Every structure is written in C-alpha cells, then in structure tokens.
Amino acid sequence: MLAYKQYVTIKDPAKVELNGLPFRAGQRVEVVMIAENDDQATRSEELRALFRATQALPQAQAITDETIAEEVESYRVGR
C-alpha cells in the first residue's frame, strides 16, 4: 500500500482540493481526514506552566538529586 500525506487548509468546508497526487487515473484510494488539534498547543503550554510553578515551590527546591535517586531505587525494589 502506498501512503501519501498532504496538509491542506480548508477554505471552503463544502470541498477539499488536492493537487499533484502520486496516484494513477482510476486507481481506488482511501481518504482519511484528521483535523489538527488546536487545543494541543494550548494544553502543552498550560502543562509547561504547571511544571514551572511546581518546580518553583519551596518543597521542590529542597529535593536533591540524591533524594530522587533514593526514591527511584526504593520504587524499583518494591519498598
């Protein structure tokens, strides 16, 4: 199966025009349309902001690399 991806911006929701496709005339193809998630960029930035806020907490400032390593090791051995 030949897969081909092309990004287009919808100008008229009643039709989509694709040009320069790598298929022959009469060839049967499957068309799958997936909209980009506009909320994804917003959610990513919100998550980054949450990480920055969490890392700025005084409790987080007191955590050392050694403490993290100890917690990871404890988890791995099942304590």
mmCIF file of the N, C-alpha and C atoms, coordinates in Angstrom:
data_MODEL
# 
_entry.id   MODEL 
# 
loop_
_atom_site.group_PDB 
_atom_site.id 
_atom_site.type_symbol 
_atom_site.label_atom_id 
_atom_site.label_alt_id 
_atom_site.label_comp_id 
_atom_site.label_asym_id 
_atom_site.label_entity_id 
_atom_site.label_seq_id 
_atom_site.pdbx_PDB_ins_code 
_atom_site.Cartn_x 
_atom_site.Cartn_y 
_atom_site.Cartn_z 
_atom_site.occupancy 
_atom_site.B_iso_or_equiv 
_atom_site.pdbx_formal_charge 
_atom_site.auth_seq_id 
_atom_site.auth_comp_id 
_atom_site.auth_asym_id 
_atom_site.auth_atom_id 
_atom_site.pdbx_PDB_model_num 
ATOM 1   N N  . MET A 1 1  ? 0.849   -1.165 0.000   1.00 0.00 ? 1  MET A N  1 
ATOM 2   C CA . MET A 1 1  ? 0.000   0.000  0.000   1.00 0.00 ? 1  MET A CA 1 
ATOM 3   C C  . MET A 1 1  ? 0.900   1.235  0.000   1.00 0.00 ? 1  MET A C  1 
ATOM 4   N N  . LEU A 1 2  ? 0.598   2.156  -0.873  1.00 0.00 ? 2  LEU A N  1 
ATOM 5   C CA . LEU A 1 2  ? 1.305   3.423  -0.937  1.00 0.00 ? 2  LEU A CA 1 
ATOM 6   C C  . LEU A 1 2  ? 0.567   4.422  -0.063  1.00 0.00 ? 2  LEU A C  1 
ATOM 7   N N  . ALA A 1 3  ? 1.263   4.997  0.884   1.00 0.00 ? 3  ALA A N  1 
ATOM 8   C CA . ALA A 1 3  ? 0.663   6.017  1.744   1.00 0.00 ? 3  ALA A CA 1 
ATOM 9   C C  . ALA A 1 3  ? 1.213   7.371  1.325   1.00 0.00 ? 3  ALA A C  1 
ATOM 10  N N  . TYR A 1 4  ? 0.359   8.363  1.298   1.00 0.00 ? 4  TYR A N  1 
ATOM 11  C CA . TYR A 1 4  ? 0.750   9.708  0.899   1.00 0.00 ? 4  TYR A CA 1 
ATOM 12  C C  . TYR A 1 4  ? 0.067   10.687 1.832   1.00 0.00 ? 4  TYR A C  1 
ATOM 13  N N  . LYS A 1 5  ? 0.820   11.618 2.374   1.00 0.00 ? 5  LYS A N  1 
ATOM 14  C CA . LYS A 1 5  ? 0.256   12.600 3.303   1.00 0.00 ? 5  LYS A CA 1 
ATOM 15  C C  . LYS A 1 5  ? 0.436   13.989 2.702   1.00 0.00 ? 5  LYS A C  1 
ATOM 16  N N  . GLN A 1 6  ? -0.617  14.765 2.778   1.00 0.00 ? 6  GLN A N  1 
ATOM 17  C CA . GLN A 1 6  ? -0.565  16.137 2.290   1.00 0.00 ? 6  GLN A CA 1 
ATOM 18  C C  . GLN A 1 6  ? -1.380  17.001 3.241   1.00 0.00 ? 6  GLN A C  1 
ATOM 19  N N  . TYR A 1 7  ? -0.826  18.122 3.673   1.00 0.00 ? 7  TYR A N  1 
ATOM 20  C CA . TYR A 1 7  ? -1.537  19.036 4.552   1.00 0.00 ? 7  TYR A CA 1 
ATOM 21  C C  . TYR A 1 7  ? -2.188  20.125 3.719   1.00 0.00 ? 7  TYR A C  1 
ATOM 22  N N  . VAL A 1 8  ? -3.445  20.393 4.012   1.00 0.00 ? 8  VAL A N  1 
ATOM 23  C CA . VAL A 1 8  ? -4.171  21.472 3.338   1.00 0.00 ? 8  VAL A CA 1 
ATOM 24  C C  . VAL A 1 8  ? -4.921  22.283 4.380   1.00 0.00 ? 8  VAL A C  1 
ATOM 25  N N  . THR A 1 9  ? -5.191  23.510 4.049   1.00 0.00 ? 9  THR A N  1 
ATOM 26  C CA . THR A 1 9  ? -6.021  24.366 4.896   1.00 0.00 ? 9  THR A CA 1 
ATOM 27  C C  . THR A 1 9  ? -7.395  24.475 4.240   1.00 0.00 ? 9  THR A C  1 
ATOM 28  N N  . ILE A 1 10 ? -8.416  24.199 5.019   1.00 0.00 ? 10 ILE A N  1 
ATOM 29  C CA . ILE A 1 10 ? -9.781  24.229 4.496   1.00 0.00 ? 10 ILE A CA 1 
ATOM 30  C C  . ILE A 1 10 ? -10.194 25.690 4.254   1.00 0.00 ? 10 ILE A C  1 
ATOM 31  N N  . LYS A 1 11 ? -10.525 25.998 3.016   1.00 0.00 ? 11 LYS A N  1 
ATOM 32  C CA . LYS A 1 11 ? -11.005 27.335 2.668   1.00 0.00 ? 11 LYS A CA 1 
ATOM 33  C C  . LYS A 1 11 ? -12.521 27.325 2.512   1.00 0.00 ? 11 LYS A C  1 
ATOM 34  N N  . ASP A 1 12 ? -13.034 26.240 1.981   1.00 0.00 ? 12 ASP A N  1 
ATOM 35  C CA . ASP A 1 12 ? -14.476 26.074 1.782   1.00 0.00 ? 12 ASP A CA 1 
ATOM 36  C C  . ASP A 1 12 ? -14.844 24.710 2.364   1.00 0.00 ? 12 ASP A C  1 
ATOM 37  N N  . PRO A 1 13 ? -15.624 24.675 3.469   1.00 0.00 ? 13 PRO A N  1 
ATOM 38  C CA . PRO A 1 13 ? -15.930 23.390 4.097   1.00 0.00 ? 13 PRO A CA 1 
ATOM 39  C C  . PRO A 1 13 ? -16.761 22.452 3.225   1.00 0.00 ? 13 PRO A C  1 
ATOM 40  N N  . ALA A 1 14 ? -17.228 22.939 2.070   1.00 0.00 ? 14 ALA A N  1 
ATOM 41  C CA . ALA A 1 14 ? -18.000 22.084 1.176   1.00 0.00 ? 14 ALA A CA 1 
ATOM 42  C C  . ALA A 1 14 ? -17.108 21.276 0.232   1.00 0.00 ? 14 ALA A C  1 
ATOM 43  N N  . LYS A 1 15 ? -15.819 21.640 0.137   1.00 0.00 ? 15 LYS A N  1 
ATOM 44  C CA . LYS A 1 15 ? -14.940 20.896 -0.773  1.00 0.00 ? 15 LYS A CA 1 
ATOM 45  C C  . LYS A 1 15 ? -13.490 21.009 -0.338  1.00 0.00 ? 15 LYS A C  1 
ATOM 46  N N  . VAL A 1 16 ? -12.715 20.009 -0.736  1.00 0.00 ? 16 VAL A N  1 
ATOM 47  C CA . VAL A 1 16 ? -11.280 19.976 -0.492  1.00 0.00 ? 16 VAL A CA 1 
ATOM 48  C C  . VAL A 1 16 ? -10.615 19.677 -1.821  1.00 0.00 ? 16 VAL A C  1 
ATOM 49  N N  . GLU A 1 17 ? -9.610  20.465 -2.175  1.00 0.00 ? 17 GLU A N  1 
ATOM 50  C CA . GLU A 1 17 ? -8.917  20.259 -3.433  1.00 0.00 ? 17 GLU A CA 1 
ATOM 51  C C  . GLU A 1 17 ? -7.491  19.780 -3.160  1.00 0.00 ? 17 GLU A C  1 
ATOM 52  N N  . LEU A 1 18 ? -7.128  18.647 -3.772  1.00 0.00 ? 18 LEU A N  1 
ATOM 53  C CA . LEU A 1 18 ? -5.784  18.098 -3.654  1.00 0.00 ? 18 LEU A CA 1 
ATOM 54  C C  . LEU A 1 18 ? -5.168  18.068 -5.046  1.00 0.00 ? 18 LEU A C  1 
ATOM 55  N N  . ASN A 1 19 ? -3.938  18.533 -5.168  1.00 0.00 ? 19 ASN A N  1 
ATOM 56  C CA . ASN A 1 19 ? -3.257  18.567 -6.455  1.00 0.00 ? 19 ASN A CA 1 
ATOM 57  C C  . ASN A 1 19 ? -1.948  17.808 -6.375  1.00 0.00 ? 19 ASN A C  1 
ATOM 58  N N  . GLY A 1 20 ? -1.493  17.301 -7.514  1.00 0.00 ? 20 GLY A N  1 
ATOM 59  C CA . GLY A 1 20 ? -0.199  16.657 -7.597  1.00 0.00 ? 20 GLY A CA 1 
ATOM 60  C C  . GLY A 1 20 ? -0.106  15.346 -6.839  1.00 0.00 ? 20 GLY A C  1 
ATOM 61  N N  . LEU A 1 21 ? -1.175  14.577 -6.832  1.00 0.00 ? 21 LEU A N  1 
ATOM 62  C CA . LEU A 1 21 ? -1.184  13.304 -6.105  1.00 0.00 ? 21 LEU A CA 1 
ATOM 63  C C  . LEU A 1 21 ? -0.415  12.235 -6.872  1.00 0.00 ? 21 LEU A C  1 
ATOM 64  N N  . PRO A 1 22 ? 0.233   11.312 -6.159  1.00 0.00 ? 22 PRO A N  1 
ATOM 65  C CA . PRO A 1 22 ? 1.056   10.288 -6.815  1.00 0.00 ? 22 PRO A CA 1 
ATOM 66  C C  . PRO A 1 22 ? 0.275   9.025  -7.202  1.00 0.00 ? 22 PRO A C  1 
ATOM 67  N N  . PHE A 1 23 ? -0.976  9.172  -7.625  1.00 0.00 ? 23 PHE A N  1 
ATOM 68  C CA . PHE A 1 23 ? -1.809  8.024  -7.978  1.00 0.00 ? 23 PHE A CA 1 
ATOM 69  C C  . PHE A 1 23 ? -2.190  8.111  -9.454  1.00 0.00 ? 23 PHE A C  1 
ATOM 70  N N  . ARG A 1 24 ? -2.499  6.972  -10.028 1.00 0.00 ? 24 ARG A N  1 
ATOM 71  C CA . ARG A 1 24 ? -2.878  6.960  -11.445 1.00 0.00 ? 24 ARG A CA 1 
ATOM 72  C C  . ARG A 1 24 ? -4.386  7.149  -11.589 1.00 0.00 ? 24 ARG A C  1 
ATOM 73  N N  . ALA A 1 25 ? -4.794  7.582  -12.729 1.00 0.00 ? 25 ALA A N  1 
ATOM 74  C CA . ALA A 1 25 ? -6.221  7.771  -13.010 1.00 0.00 ? 25 ALA A CA 1 
ATOM 75  C C  . ALA A 1 25 ? -6.943  6.444  -12.867 1.00 0.00 ? 25 ALA A C  1 
ATOM 76  N N  . GLY A 1 26 ? -8.068  6.454  -12.167 1.00 0.00 ? 26 GLY A N  1 
ATOM 77  C CA . GLY A 1 26 ? -8.873  5.252  -11.973 1.00 0.00 ? 26 GLY A CA 1 
ATOM 78  C C  . GLY A 1 26 ? -8.452  4.401  -10.780 1.00 0.00 ? 26 GLY A C  1 
ATOM 79  N N  . GLN A 1 27 ? -7.336  4.737  -10.164 1.00 0.00 ? 27 GLN A N  1 
ATOM 80  C CA . GLN A 1 27 ? -6.880  3.968  -9.000  1.00 0.00 ? 27 GLN A CA 1 
ATOM 81  C C  . GLN A 1 27 ? -7.784  4.260  -7.815  1.00 0.00 ? 27 GLN A C  1 
ATOM 82  N N  . ARG A 1 28 ? -8.177  3.210  -7.097  1.00 0.00 ? 28 ARG A N  1 
ATOM 83  C CA . ARG A 1 28 ? -9.023  3.364  -5.920  1.00 0.00 ? 28 ARG A CA 1 
ATOM 84  C C  . ARG A 1 28 ? -8.138  3.708  -4.727  1.00 0.00 ? 28 ARG A C  1 
ATOM 85  N N  . VAL A 1 29 ? -8.509  4.756  -3.980  1.00 0.00 ? 29 VAL A N  1 
ATOM 86  C CA . VAL A 1 29 ? -7.742  5.194  -2.815  1.00 0.00 ? 29 VAL A CA 1 
ATOM 87  C C  . VAL A 1 29 ? -8.683  5.384  -1.637  1.00 0.00 ? 29 VAL A C  1 
ATOM 88  N N  . GLU A 1 30 ? -8.138  5.297  -0.449  1.00 0.00 ? 30 GLU A N  1 
ATOM 89  C CA . GLU A 1 30 ? -8.891  5.579  0.773   1.00 0.00 ? 30 GLU A CA 1 
ATOM 90  C C  . GLU A 1 30 ? -8.498  6.974  1.241   1.00 0.00 ? 30 GLU A C  1 
ATOM 91  N N  . VAL A 1 31 ? -9.471  7.769  1.591   1.00 0.00 ? 31 VAL A N  1 
ATOM 92  C CA . VAL A 1 31 ? -9.217  9.127  2.062   1.00 0.00 ? 31 VAL A CA 1 
ATOM 93  C C  . VAL A 1 31 ? -9.586  9.199  3.532   1.00 0.00 ? 31 VAL A C  1 
ATOM 94  N N  . VAL A 1 32 ? -8.624  9.576  4.365   1.00 0.00 ? 32 VAL A N  1 
ATOM 95  C CA . VAL A 1 32 ? -8.844  9.740  5.791   1.00 0.00 ? 32 VAL A CA 1 
ATOM 96  C C  . VAL A 1 32 ? -8.490  11.178 6.131   1.00 0.00 ? 32 VAL A C  1 
ATOM 97  N N  . MET A 1 33 ? -9.404  11.868 6.773   1.00 0.00 ? 33 MET A N  1 
ATOM 98  C CA . MET A 1 33 ? -9.160  13.263 7.124   1.00 0.00 ? 33 MET A CA 1 
ATOM 99  C C  . MET A 1 33 ? -9.129  13.395 8.636   1.00 0.00 ? 33 MET A C  1 
ATOM 100 N N  . ILE A 1 34 ? -8.057  13.971 9.154   1.00 0.00 ? 34 ILE A N  1 
ATOM 101 C CA . ILE A 1 34 ? -7.891  14.165 10.587  1.00 0.00 ? 34 ILE A CA 1 
ATOM 102 C C  . ILE A 1 34 ? -7.535  15.622 10.815  1.00 0.00 ? 34 ILE A C  1 
ATOM 103 N N  . ALA A 1 35 ? -8.341  16.313 11.584  1.00 0.00 ? 35 ALA A N  1 
ATOM 104 C CA . ALA A 1 35 ? -8.071  17.721 11.872  1.00 0.00 ? 35 ALA A CA 1 
ATOM 105 C C  . ALA A 1 35 ? -6.978  17.831 12.921  1.00 0.00 ? 35 ALA A C  1 
ATOM 106 N N  . GLU A 1 36 ? -6.106  18.816 12.747  1.00 0.00 ? 36 GLU A N  1 
ATOM 107 C CA . GLU A 1 36 ? -5.113  19.082 13.771  1.00 0.00 ? 36 GLU A CA 1 
ATOM 108 C C  . GLU A 1 36 ? -5.823  19.575 15.018  1.00 0.00 ? 36 GLU A C  1 
ATOM 109 N N  . ASN A 1 37 ? -5.295  19.193 16.154  1.00 0.00 ? 37 ASN A N  1 
ATOM 110 C CA . ASN A 1 37 ? -5.892  19.575 17.416  1.00 0.00 ? 37 ASN A CA 1 
ATOM 111 C C  . ASN A 1 37 ? -5.369  20.954 17.826  1.00 0.00 ? 37 ASN A C  1 
ATOM 112 N N  . ASP A 1 38 ? -6.181  21.982 17.654  1.00 0.00 ? 38 ASP A N  1 
ATOM 113 C CA . ASP A 1 38 ? -5.770  23.336 18.019  1.00 0.00 ? 38 ASP A CA 1 
ATOM 114 C C  . ASP A 1 38 ? -5.541  23.468 19.514  1.00 0.00 ? 38 ASP A C  1 
ATOM 115 N N  . ASP A 1 39 ? -6.240  22.651 20.304  1.00 0.00 ? 39 ASP A N  1 
ATOM 116 C CA . ASP A 1 39 ? -6.101  22.718 21.759  1.00 0.00 ? 39 ASP A CA 1 
ATOM 117 C C  . ASP A 1 39 ? -4.783  22.127 22.248  1.00 0.00 ? 39 ASP A C  1 
ATOM 118 N N  . GLN A 1 40 ? -4.135  21.330 21.415  1.00 0.00 ? 40 GLN A N  1 
ATOM 119 C CA . GLN A 1 40 ? -2.915  20.651 21.845  1.00 0.00 ? 40 GLN A CA 1 
ATOM 120 C C  . GLN A 1 40 ? -1.819  21.642 22.215  1.00 0.00 ? 40 GLN A C  1 
ATOM 121 N N  . ALA A 1 41 ? -1.633  22.685 21.429  1.00 0.00 ? 41 ALA A N  1 
ATOM 122 C CA . ALA A 1 41 ? -0.598  23.679 21.737  1.00 0.00 ? 41 ALA A CA 1 
ATOM 123 C C  . ALA A 1 41 ? -0.937  24.401 23.036  1.00 0.00 ? 41 ALA A C  1 
ATOM 124 N N  . THR A 1 42 ? -2.198  24.720 23.229  1.00 0.00 ? 42 THR A N  1 
ATOM 125 C CA . THR A 1 42 ? -2.633  25.389 24.456  1.00 0.00 ? 42 THR A CA 1 
ATOM 126 C C  . THR A 1 42 ? -2.404  24.480 25.662  1.00 0.00 ? 42 THR A C  1 
ATOM 127 N N  . ARG A 1 43 ? -2.776  23.225 25.533  1.00 0.00 ? 43 ARG A N  1 
ATOM 128 C CA . ARG A 1 43 ? -2.601  22.277 26.638  1.00 0.00 ? 43 ARG A CA 1 
ATOM 129 C C  . ARG A 1 43 ? -1.121  22.074 26.957  1.00 0.00 ? 43 ARG A C  1 
ATOM 130 N N  . SER A 1 44 ? -0.290  22.022 25.938  1.00 0.00 ? 44 SER A N  1 
ATOM 131 C CA . SER A 1 44 ? 1.147   21.846 26.171  1.00 0.00 ? 44 SER A CA 1 
ATOM 132 C C  . SER A 1 44 ? 1.704   23.026 26.950  1.00 0.00 ? 44 SER A C  1 
ATOM 133 N N  . GLU A 1 45 ? 1.302   24.233 26.581  1.00 0.00 ? 45 GLU A N  1 
ATOM 134 C CA . GLU A 1 45 ? 1.797   25.420 27.286  1.00 0.00 ? 45 GLU A CA 1 
ATOM 135 C C  . GLU A 1 45 ? 1.261   25.463 28.719  1.00 0.00 ? 45 GLU A C  1 
ATOM 136 N N  . GLU A 1 46 ? 0.015   25.060 28.918  1.00 0.00 ? 46 GLU A N  1 
ATOM 137 C CA . GLU A 1 46 ? -0.539  25.003 30.278  1.00 0.00 ? 46 GLU A CA 1 
ATOM 138 C C  . GLU A 1 46 ? 0.234   23.999 31.131  1.00 0.00 ? 46 GLU A C  1 
ATOM 139 N N  . LEU A 1 47 ? 0.590   22.866 30.536  1.00 0.00 ? 47 LEU A N  1 
ATOM 140 C CA . LEU A 1 47 ? 1.351   21.848 31.264  1.00 0.00 ? 47 LEU A CA 1 
ATOM 141 C C  . LEU A 1 47 ? 2.748   22.365 31.603  1.00 0.00 ? 47 LEU A C  1 
ATOM 142 N N  . ARG A 1 48 ? 3.387   23.057 30.669  1.00 0.00 ? 48 ARG A N  1 
ATOM 143 C CA . ARG A 1 48 ? 4.707   23.638 30.949  1.00 0.00 ? 48 ARG A CA 1 
ATOM 144 C C  . ARG A 1 48 ? 4.622   24.648 32.091  1.00 0.00 ? 48 ARG A C  1 
ATOM 145 N N  . ALA A 1 49 ? 3.575   25.472 32.073  1.00 0.00 ? 49 ALA A N  1 
ATOM 146 C CA . ALA A 1 49 ? 3.385   26.459 33.139  1.00 0.00 ? 49 ALA A CA 1 
ATOM 147 C C  . ALA A 1 49 ? 3.190   25.766 34.484  1.00 0.00 ? 49 ALA A C  1 
ATOM 148 N N  . LEU A 1 50 ? 2.442   24.665 34.498  1.00 0.00 ? 50 LEU A N  1 
ATOM 149 C CA . LEU A 1 50 ? 2.240   23.909 35.724  1.00 0.00 ? 50 LEU A CA 1 
ATOM 150 C C  . LEU A 1 50 ? 3.562   23.338 36.225  1.00 0.00 ? 50 LEU A C  1 
ATOM 151 N N  . PHE A 1 51 ? 4.378   22.806 35.313  1.00 0.00 ? 51 PHE A N  1 
ATOM 152 C CA . PHE A 1 51 ? 5.692   22.284 35.704  1.00 0.00 ? 51 PHE A CA 1 
ATOM 153 C C  . PHE A 1 51 ? 6.558   23.386 36.313  1.00 0.00 ? 51 PHE A C  1 
ATOM 154 N N  . ARG A 1 52 ? 6.566   24.557 35.679  1.00 0.00 ? 52 ARG A N  1 
ATOM 155 C CA . ARG A 1 52 ? 7.370   25.671 36.205  1.00 0.00 ? 52 ARG A CA 1 
ATOM 156 C C  . ARG A 1 52 ? 6.884   26.074 37.595  1.00 0.00 ? 52 ARG A C  1 
ATOM 157 N N  . ALA A 1 53 ? 5.573   26.145 37.774  1.00 0.00 ? 53 ALA A N  1 
ATOM 158 C CA . ALA A 1 53 ? 5.016   26.529 39.071  1.00 0.00 ? 53 ALA A CA 1 
ATOM 159 C C  . ALA A 1 53 ? 5.342   25.486 40.133  1.00 0.00 ? 53 ALA A C  1 
ATOM 160 N N  . THR A 1 54 ? 5.237   24.214 39.767  1.00 0.00 ? 54 THR A N  1 
ATOM 161 C CA . THR A 1 54 ? 5.536   23.143 40.715  1.00 0.00 ? 54 THR A CA 1 
ATOM 162 C C  . THR A 1 54 ? 7.007   23.152 41.104  1.00 0.00 ? 54 THR A C  1 
ATOM 163 N N  . GLN A 1 55 ? 7.875   23.332 40.120  1.00 0.00 ? 55 GLN A N  1 
ATOM 164 C CA . GLN A 1 55 ? 9.309   23.346 40.391  1.00 0.00 ? 55 GLN A CA 1 
ATOM 165 C C  . GLN A 1 55 ? 9.726   24.555 41.215  1.00 0.00 ? 55 GLN A C  1 
ATOM 166 N N  . ALA A 1 56 ? 8.923   25.614 41.206  1.00 0.00 ? 56 ALA A N  1 
ATOM 167 C CA . ALA A 1 56 ? 9.245   26.816 41.974  1.00 0.00 ? 56 ALA A CA 1 
ATOM 168 C C  . ALA A 1 56 ? 8.797   26.718 43.432  1.00 0.00 ? 56 ALA A C  1 
ATOM 169 N N  . LEU A 1 57 ? 8.004   25.715 43.778  1.00 0.00 ? 57 LEU A N  1 
ATOM 170 C CA . LEU A 1 57 ? 7.545   25.559 45.157  1.00 0.00 ? 57 LEU A CA 1 
ATOM 171 C C  . LEU A 1 57 ? 8.731   25.317 46.091  1.00 0.00 ? 57 LEU A C  1 
ATOM 172 N N  . PRO A 1 58 ? 8.679   25.854 47.312  1.00 0.00 ? 58 PRO A N  1 
ATOM 173 C CA . PRO A 1 58 ? 9.778   25.643 48.260  1.00 0.00 ? 58 PRO A CA 1 
ATOM 174 C C  . PRO A 1 58 ? 10.053  24.161 48.533  1.00 0.00 ? 58 PRO A C  1 
ATOM 175 N N  . GLN A 1 59 ? 9.000   23.360 48.589  1.00 0.00 ? 59 GLN A N  1 
ATOM 176 C CA . GLN A 1 59 ? 9.177   21.931 48.827  1.00 0.00 ? 59 GLN A CA 1 
ATOM 177 C C  . GLN A 1 59 ? 10.004  21.289 47.706  1.00 0.00 ? 59 GLN A C  1 
ATOM 178 N N  . ALA A 1 60 ? 9.769   21.720 46.481  1.00 0.00 ? 60 ALA A N  1 
ATOM 179 C CA . ALA A 1 60 ? 10.503  21.161 45.353  1.00 0.00 ? 60 ALA A CA 1 
ATOM 180 C C  . ALA A 1 60 ? 11.950  21.626 45.350  1.00 0.00 ? 60 ALA A C  1 
ATOM 181 N N  . GLN A 1 61 ? 12.197  22.823 45.840  1.00 0.00 ? 61 GLN A N  1 
ATOM 182 C CA . GLN A 1 61 ? 13.558  23.352 45.880  1.00 0.00 ? 61 GLN A CA 1 
ATOM 183 C C  . GLN A 1 61 ? 14.447  22.552 46.832  1.00 0.00 ? 61 GLN A C  1 
ATOM 184 N N  . ALA A 1 62 ? 13.831  21.940 47.836  1.00 0.00 ? 62 ALA A N  1 
ATOM 185 C CA . ALA A 1 62 ? 14.593  21.191 48.837  1.00 0.00 ? 62 ALA A CA 1 
ATOM 186 C C  . ALA A 1 62 ? 14.937  19.775 48.384  1.00 0.00 ? 62 ALA A C  1 
ATOM 187 N N  . ILE A 1 63 ? 14.380  19.319 47.280  1.00 0.00 ? 63 ILE A N  1 
ATOM 188 C CA . ILE A 1 63 ? 14.637  17.964 46.810  1.00 0.00 ? 63 ILE A CA 1 
ATOM 189 C C  . ILE A 1 63 ? 15.976  17.926 46.074  1.00 0.00 ? 63 ILE A C  1 
ATOM 190 N N  . THR A 1 64 ? 16.829  16.983 46.471  1.00 0.00 ? 64 THR A N  1 
ATOM 191 C CA . THR A 1 64 ? 18.142  16.838 45.838  1.00 0.00 ? 64 THR A CA 1 
ATOM 192 C C  . THR A 1 64 ? 18.123  15.683 44.849  1.00 0.00 ? 64 THR A C  1 
ATOM 193 N N  . ASP A 1 65 ? 19.121  15.639 43.999  1.00 0.00 ? 65 ASP A N  1 
ATOM 194 C CA . ASP A 1 65 ? 19.254  14.519 43.066  1.00 0.00 ? 65 ASP A CA 1 
ATOM 195 C C  . ASP A 1 65 ? 19.409  13.205 43.823  1.00 0.00 ? 65 ASP A C  1 
ATOM 196 N N  . GLU A 1 66 ? 20.102  13.259 44.959  1.00 0.00 ? 66 GLU A N  1 
ATOM 197 C CA . GLU A 1 66 ? 20.290  12.058 45.758  1.00 0.00 ? 66 GLU A CA 1 
ATOM 198 C C  . GLU A 1 66 ? 18.955  11.542 46.299  1.00 0.00 ? 66 GLU A C  1 
ATOM 199 N N  . THR A 1 67 ? 18.099  12.457 46.744  1.00 0.00 ? 67 THR A N  1 
ATOM 200 C CA . THR A 1 67 ? 16.773  12.071 47.244  1.00 0.00 ? 67 THR A CA 1 
ATOM 201 C C  . THR A 1 67 ? 15.961  11.421 46.138  1.00 0.00 ? 67 THR A C  1 
ATOM 202 N N  . ILE A 1 68 ? 16.026  11.984 44.964  1.00 0.00 ? 68 ILE A N  1 
ATOM 203 C CA . ILE A 1 68 ? 15.295  11.418 43.822  1.00 0.00 ? 68 ILE A CA 1 
ATOM 204 C C  . ILE A 1 68 ? 15.821  10.026 43.511  1.00 0.00 ? 68 ILE A C  1 
ATOM 205 N N  . ALA A 1 69 ? 17.139  9.864  43.483  1.00 0.00 ? 69 ALA A N  1 
ATOM 206 C CA . ALA A 1 69 ? 17.735  8.554  43.205  1.00 0.00 ? 69 ALA A CA 1 
ATOM 207 C C  . ALA A 1 69 ? 17.315  7.528  44.244  1.00 0.00 ? 69 ALA A C  1 
ATOM 208 N N  . GLU A 1 70 ? 17.266  7.928  45.522  1.00 0.00 ? 70 GLU A N  1 
ATOM 209 C CA . GLU A 1 70 ? 16.828  7.021  46.582  1.00 0.00 ? 70 GLU A CA 1 
ATOM 210 C C  . GLU A 1 70 ? 15.378  6.607  46.389  1.00 0.00 ? 70 GLU A C  1 
ATOM 211 N N  . GLU A 1 71 ? 14.525  7.550  46.030  1.00 0.00 ? 71 GLU A N  1 
ATOM 212 C CA . GLU A 1 71 ? 13.105  7.244  45.804  1.00 0.00 ? 71 GLU A CA 1 
ATOM 213 C C  . GLU A 1 71 ? 12.934  6.293  44.626  1.00 0.00 ? 71 GLU A C  1 
ATOM 214 N N  . VAL A 1 72 ? 13.685  6.517  43.564  1.00 0.00 ? 72 VAL A N  1 
ATOM 215 C CA . VAL A 1 72 ? 13.605  5.641  42.400  1.00 0.00 ? 72 VAL A CA 1 
ATOM 216 C C  . VAL A 1 72 ? 14.053  4.234  42.769  1.00 0.00 ? 72 VAL A C  1 
ATOM 217 N N  . GLU A 1 73 ? 15.153  4.135  43.481  1.00 0.00 ? 73 GLU A N  1 
ATOM 218 C CA . GLU A 1 73 ? 15.665  2.824  43.892  1.00 0.00 ? 73 GLU A CA 1 
ATOM 219 C C  . GLU A 1 73 ? 14.668  2.114  44.810  1.00 0.00 ? 73 GLU A C  1 
ATOM 220 N N  . SER A 1 74 ? 14.065  2.838  45.741  1.00 0.00 ? 74 SER A N  1 
ATOM 221 C CA . SER A 1 74 ? 13.058  2.240  46.628  1.00 0.00 ? 74 SER A CA 1 
ATOM 222 C C  . SER A 1 74 ? 11.882  1.712  45.838  1.00 0.00 ? 74 SER A C  1 
ATOM 223 N N  . TYR A 1 75 ? 11.461  2.458  44.847  1.00 0.00 ? 75 TYR A N  1 
ATOM 224 C CA . TYR A 1 75 ? 10.348  2.027  43.996  1.00 0.00 ? 75 TYR A CA 1 
ATOM 225 C C  . TYR A 1 75 ? 10.716  0.760  43.234  1.00 0.00 ? 75 TYR A C  1 
ATOM 226 N N  . ARG A 1 76 ? 11.919  0.737  42.699  1.00 0.00 ? 76 ARG A N  1 
ATOM 227 C CA . ARG A 1 76 ? 12.351  -0.421 41.905  1.00 0.00 ? 76 ARG A CA 1 
ATOM 228 C C  . ARG A 1 76 ? 12.430  -1.702 42.722  1.00 0.00 ? 76 ARG A C  1 
ATOM 229 N N  . VAL A 1 77 ? 12.817  -1.612 43.982  1.00 0.00 ? 77 VAL A N  1 
ATOM 230 C CA . VAL A 1 77 ? 12.901  -2.819 44.817  1.00 0.00 ? 77 VAL A CA 1 
ATOM 231 C C  . VAL A 1 77 ? 11.583  -3.134 45.514  1.00 0.00 ? 77 VAL A C  1 
ATOM 232 N N  . GLY A 1 78 ? 10.586  -2.295 45.320  1.00 0.00 ? 78 GLY A N  1 
ATOM 233 C CA . GLY A 1 78 ? 9.266   -2.577 45.834  1.00 0.00 ? 78 GLY A CA 1 
ATOM 234 C C  . GLY A 1 78 ? 9.017   -2.147 47.256  1.00 0.00 ? 78 GLY A C  1 
ATOM 235 N N  . ARG A 1 79 ? 9.744   -1.167 47.742  1.00 0.00 ? 79 ARG A N  1 
ATOM 236 C CA . ARG A 1 79 ? 9.512   -0.684 49.119  1.00 0.00 ? 79 ARG A CA 1 
ATOM 237 C C  . ARG A 1 79 ? 8.462   0.361  49.165  1.00 0.00 ? 79 ARG A C  1 
# 
